[in-house]
Amino acid sequence: MRNALCLGELRRNSPPARVLSCRAVRGVIGRKTARRGRRGSPRRAAAALLAAALLVPALLAAALAGAPALAQTPPAAGQPAPAAPGAVRPVPPPPGEPAPAPPTTLTLPQAIALALAANPTLAAARLNLPVAGAQVEVARERPNPDLLLEALRETPRQAATLSLPIETAGKRGRRVAAAEAGRASTEAELARTTAEVRNQVRRAYYGLAAAQARSAEQREVLQLSERVREAASARFEAGAAPRLEVLQAELTAAQASNEAESAGAQLAGARAELNTLLARPADAPLAADDELGTGAPPDPEAAVRLAAAASTELALLDRRLAAQEARVRLARAQQVPDPVVQGAVTHDAPPDFTWGWRAGITINLPVFHHHQAEVAVEERTLAQLHAERDGAAARIAGAVAAAAHLAQAQRDQLLRYRNQILPHAAEVEAMAEDSYRSGQTGLPALLQALQATRDLRLRALQSALDFQTALADLERAMGAPLP
């Protein structure tokens, strides 16, 4: 709408608002003039130029005079007062149907709390904790003995042998330590998943807030264009306006309707995205309560220190390092062979004895290998994790510093829009209106000033969304909630 139409809104004590399409008017006149010029009729071209010259005063007069259709009349007894210009008029439900439920309004902390309690991704990640606990119980198990029953044709004809492996070098304790370190890694993985879900909720929440603001802006434009179309139709029927003015008003209303419908679809999509993160139905009514400009980024140095101390990614790497160190110790313990103690009861060996016994011990001899390769694998994996941890720490520090600087720049830009640019734009708009009322400037200058003000409001909205996106990027780089 910005590229093709110029919307004008006359406020305060002026007549009700109007929407005029300057570029479209010039385009229609230009096309008519070009077609007549190609026909080779100078008289018709001159007539078209004369009509164009007369059109601007007519538009100025229409803007100053006010349209009958837009005149404010007192409401009848028992009737509600008309809505103020720019206000969103509620649409009553059809007869016989219940009114829609009001949307659930949430703040960002409330949305995060709901996500932490019901998010399906987090629920699936929490199921890994019982699995890790069961692995610890498995590591605590001791080896079972073996019972061998024999029936032979030679003497002794029956034998029962019991074999019991004996773990040496603290293998069981190191195996349990490795399993417990794995459970700690699972807890750190859950913490990182929780941080990711928090970040997704933050992005979706402020995406919904931006979609709400954008939809409200487009609804205001649509209501303005609808009022102008009604006024243009009434003036045309009264013979006070040409057909061209009606066509331009209808074109403006159609374009505003398209943009309002698109903004509504974006709002529904943003609502569905946040509802999904909160484990709610995608079409459930939901509204964001926090403003887009809330929040403040920490100092870059403070953010780097916080990331080094509380980053879930670094904590996960630390837990993996601890688990790998436990595996290295276990692999070294596996180099010590475990003896197997055996005891047997024999029977039926005439004429020597009826019942007898024998005892023995089995030891694995490290002749061909001494499990050195397994130890080397675990040690090299540990060295690789140390290098990965150092690289991640350097990468996180750089990413956090860059994100903190960008977030601070986005906040400064948002504050300039809020404290300087928008107030000055409103002042320019008022001066353009006063200048137009006094006859110093024409209608195109006023329309241009009004359109520029609307564009600045949309840019300020985008700047607020960019600021929240920068905060979300900073939180993701830190791997920890913002202070």
N, C-alpha and C positions, 0 to 999 in steps of 0.2 A: 504494500500500500504506500510505502514510503517513496518508491521509485516512480509511481504513476500518478498519485493523487495528492492534492494539497488540502488538508482539513483545516477549517477555520472555526474557531469557537469564540463568540463574543460574550464576555462575561460581565459581571457586576451589574451596572444599570443599563446595559445595552439591551437591544431586542434579543429574543431567544436565539440559540446557536444556529449557525449555518454551516454547510459543507459545500465547498465549491471545488471543482477540479480544474485548476488553471491549465495544466499541461494538456489534459484531455480536450479542453475547449480549443486551445491553440491547434491541437492535432486535427480536430474536426474541421475547423476553419481552413487550416492549411491544406487538408486533403481536398476540400471543396474547391479552393482556389486553384490548386494544381490541376484538378480535373478540368475545370473551366479554361485554365490557361492552355492545356493541351488541345482543347477544341478550337483554340485560336480566336476567342472572343474577348477582346479587350474590354468591351462594355460590361460583360459579365464579370470579369476579373475586378474591374473597378467597383462594381456593385458589391462583390464579396468583401473587398477591403473596406468599403463604407459600412457594411453590416458589422464587420469586426470592430471598427472604430466606435460604432454606436453600442456595441455589446457591453463594453467595460462601464460606461456611465449607467447603463441599465442595471448591471449587476450591483454597482455602488448604490444606486437608488433602492434596489430591492433589499440590500443589506441594511440600509439606514431606516427604511420605512417599516420593516417588520412584516411578517406574514400573518394573515388572519388565522391560519390553522395553528399557529404557535401561540396565539394570544392566550394569556392565562385568564381563566374564568373561575369564579368562586365555585367550590363544590356544592352540589345540592345537599339538602338536608339528609343526613344518614349516609352520605357517600364519603369514602376516604379522600383525603387531600391528595392532589397529584404529587408524584415523586419529583424530587429536586433534580435539576440537570446533572447528568453524570452519575446519579444514584442507580444501583442495581435493583430493578423491580422484581419482587418475588413472583414466581409463576404459580398460581393456585393449582392444586391437583384436580384431575378430571372428576366430575360428579360420580359419587359412589365408590371412589378409590380412597384409601387412607393416605394421609400426608406422609411423605418420605421421612424416615428417621433422621434426626439431626446427626451430622458427622461427629465422630469421636475426635476431639481436639487434644493433641499431645504436644508436650515439650520434648526437646531432644533427650534429656535424661530419662523421661518416661518411656520414650521410644526405645532407647538403649536397654532399659530394664526389661521391657517386654521381649525384646529380641534375645537377651541373655537367658530368659526363662523358657522361651518357646521356639527359638530358631531351630529348624530341622538339621541344619549343618552342624550346629553345636551339639544337638542331641546325639547325632551319629558319632561325633568326635568323643563325647563323654563315654560311649560304650567301649572305647579302647582301654579305659582305666581298669575295668574288671578283667579284661584279657591280660593286661600287664600284671595284675595281681595274681592271676592264676599261673602265669609263667614263673613268678617267684615261688609259689607253692610247688611247682614242678621241680624247680632247682633245689628245693630242700629235700627232695626224696632221696633215700639211700638205696643202693643197689640191692636187689633181691637175691637170695641164695638159689642155687640150682640143685635139684634132686634127680639123681640118675638111678633107675632100677634096672637090673640086669638079670637075665636067666640064660645060663651057658651050659654047653654039653661037657665042658671040662670042669675040673674042680678048682675052686668052689663053684657049685652050680648056681647059686644066687648071691647077689650083692646089691647093696643100697649105698650110694655115694652122695654125700652132701658137699657142695662147693659154695664158698662164700667169698666174693671179691672184697678186698679191703682197700679203701681209697687212702692214698698217702699224699704228702706235700700240701695238705689243706685244700684239696680240690673242691670238696663240697662247699666250704666257706667262700672260696673264690667264685664258684659257680653261682651261689646265692647273691654275692655282691654284684656280679655282672647283671643278674636278673633285676635286682633292685635299682641299679643304675639305668637299666632299660625302662623300668617303670617311671623313674624321674624324667627320662626323656619323653615319655608319653605325656606326662603332666605338662612339660614345657611345650610340647606340640599343641596340647589343648589350649594353653595360654596364648600361643600365637594365633590359633584359629579364632579364639575369642577376640583378640585385637583386630583381626581381619573383619569379623562380623561387625564390630563396633564401627570400623571405618566405613563399611558398606552402608550401615544405617545412617551415619552422618551424611554421606553423599546423597543417599536417597531422600533423607529428610529435607535437606536444603534444596534438593531438586524439586520436591513437592512445594516448598515455600515459594520458589521462583516461579513455578508453573501457576500457582494460585495468583500471584501478583500479575503475571503476564495475562492470565485469563481475565482478571478484573479490568485491566487496561483495555483489552480488546472488546469486552462487553460495553465499556463506556463509549468506545468509538462506534460500536454498532448502534447503540441507542441514539447517539448524536446523528448518525447517518439516516436512521429511520425517521427521526423528527424532521430532518431536512427534506427527505423524500415526500413526506406528507405535505409539508409546506409548499414545495415546488408544485405538486399536483394540484393543490388548492389554488395557487396563484395562476397556474395554467388554465384551470377551468374557469377562473374569473377573468381571464384575458389579460392578466397583469404580467405574465412571463411567457417567454417563447418555449416551444417544444424542446429546444436544445437544453434548456435548464433542467427540464424533467428527465431527459435522458442521462444527463450528467449525474443527477441525484440518484437515479436508479443504478447507474454504474457504481457510484460510490457505496451505496447500500449493499450491492451484491459483493463487492470486494470486501467490505467490512464483515459481511456474513461469513465469507470464506475464511477470513483470518480468525474470526471468533470461533468458528467450528474447529479450525486447526488447533487453536489454543486450548479448546476444551478437550480435544483428543490427547494433546500433550499432558494436560492435567490428569486425565484418566490413566494414562500410562505411568506417570510419576506416582500416582496413588497406588496403582497395582504393584509397582516395584517395591514400595515401602511395605505394603500389606503382606507381600510374599516373605519379606525378611522377618516380619512380625508373626508369621504363621497364621495370618488371617485370610479370609476370602479376598480374592483380588479386587472384587467390586465393592467391598465393604466401605461405607462412608468414613473418610478420614481427612483430617485437616491438620496442618502444621501451625503451631501457636507462636513459635519463636520468630523474630525478625531476621532478615538476611544479614543485617549489619552487626549482629551480636558476635562476641568473641574477640580475642586479641592474641596475636602470636607472641611466644616468648622470645627473649633475646637470643640471637644465634648461638652465642657461647653457652648460655644456659641450656638451650635445646640440645646441643651436642653433649653436654655433661649428663643431662637427663637420659638421653638415648644410650650413652655408655653404661649407665647404671640400671636402666629399666627396660632396655630393648628386649622384646620377647624373642627376636631372632638370635641375638647374641646369647640369651639365656638358653635357648634350645641347643646352640652349638656347644656351649659349656657342658650341658648335660650329655650330649653325644660324646664329647671328649672324655668325660668321666666314665661313661659306659665303655668306651673303647679302651681306656686304660685298664679297666677291670677285665676286659677280654684278653688283653696282653698278659696280665698276671695269670689268668686261667690257662692260656696257651703255654706259658712257661711251666706251669705246674703239670701240664699234661706230658712233659718230657720225662717225668719220673714214673716208671712203670708201677702198676698196681698188682700186688701179689694176689693169687687166688688160693685160699686154704681149703683143703679137701679132707674129708673123713669118711671112711666106708665101713660098713658091717657086712661080713661075708658069712655064708651058710652052706653046709652040706659039702664037706671035703673029706670023705672017709679015705683012709683010716686015720688021717692026721687029726682032724677036729670036726666038730659039728658047727660051732659058731666061732668066728674069728673077726679080726678087724685090720684095717690099714689106714694110714694117714699120709698126706702129701701136700706139697705146695707148688704152684705154677707161677712162674715169673716170665714176663715178656722180655726177650733179649733184644736191645736196640742194635741189631747187627747191620741192617740195611739203611735204616734212617733213625733219627733221634727226634722227630717232630720239629726239626729246626725250620723247615719251610713254613709250617703253620705259624710259628712265632714270628718269622720274617713278614708274613702277610699282615698279621695284626699290628706289628710295629710300623710298617709302612702306611697302613691305613691311619694309624694314629698321627703320623707325621703329616699326612695329607689333610686331616681334620684340623691340625694346628695351623697349617697354611691357610686353609679355608676360613678359619676363625679370624686370623689376622687380616685377611683380605676383606672379610665382611665388616670388620670394625672400621677399616679405613673407608670403605665404600659408604657405610652408614653415616660416618661423620661428615663426609663430603655432601651426601644427599641431604642430610638434615640442615647443614649450614646453608646450602642453596635454597632449600624449601623455606627456611625461616626468612631469608632475605626477600624471596619472592612474595611470601605472605605479608611481610611488612610493607613492601611496595604496593601490593594490592589494597591493603588497608589504608595507606596514605591516599591512594587514588580514590577510594570510596569516600573518605572524609572530605576530599576536595570537591567531589560531586555534591555531597550533602551540605557542606558548609559554605561553598563558594559558587560553584557552577550553577546549581539549580536555583538558589536565590537570585543570582544575577540574571538567569534566563527568565525567571518570573518577572523581574523588574523590566527587562527588555520587552517582554510580552505586554506588560501594562503600558510602557511608553509607546509601543507600536499602536496599541489600541487608542490611546489618547491622541496620538498624531493622526490616526485615521479619522477619529471623530472630529478633529479640528480642521480636517481637509488638507493637511500638509502632505500626506502620502496617500497612495492609492490602496485599493483592496489587495492586489497581489503582494505588496510589501507586508501587510498584516497577516495574510495567509502564510507567507513564508516564515514570519516570526513565530506564528502558532505551531506550524509544522516542525520548526527547529526545536521548539520547547518540548514537543512530544518526543522527538528523536532523542533529546538529552535525557528525558525520563527513562526511556527504554535502555539507553546506554548506562545510566546509573543503576538500573535493575541488573543488567548484565555484569556490571562492575561488582555489585554485591555478591552475585553468584560466583564470579571468579575469585573473590576473596574467600568464600567458603570452600571452594574447590582447592585453593592454595592451602587452607588450613587442613583439609583432609589429606592432601599430599604430604604435608609436614607430619601429621599424625602417623601416616603409613610409613614414612621414612624413619620416624623415631621408633616405630614398633611398640608404642606405649600411648596411653591416653594423654591428651593435652592437659596441662595443669589448669 
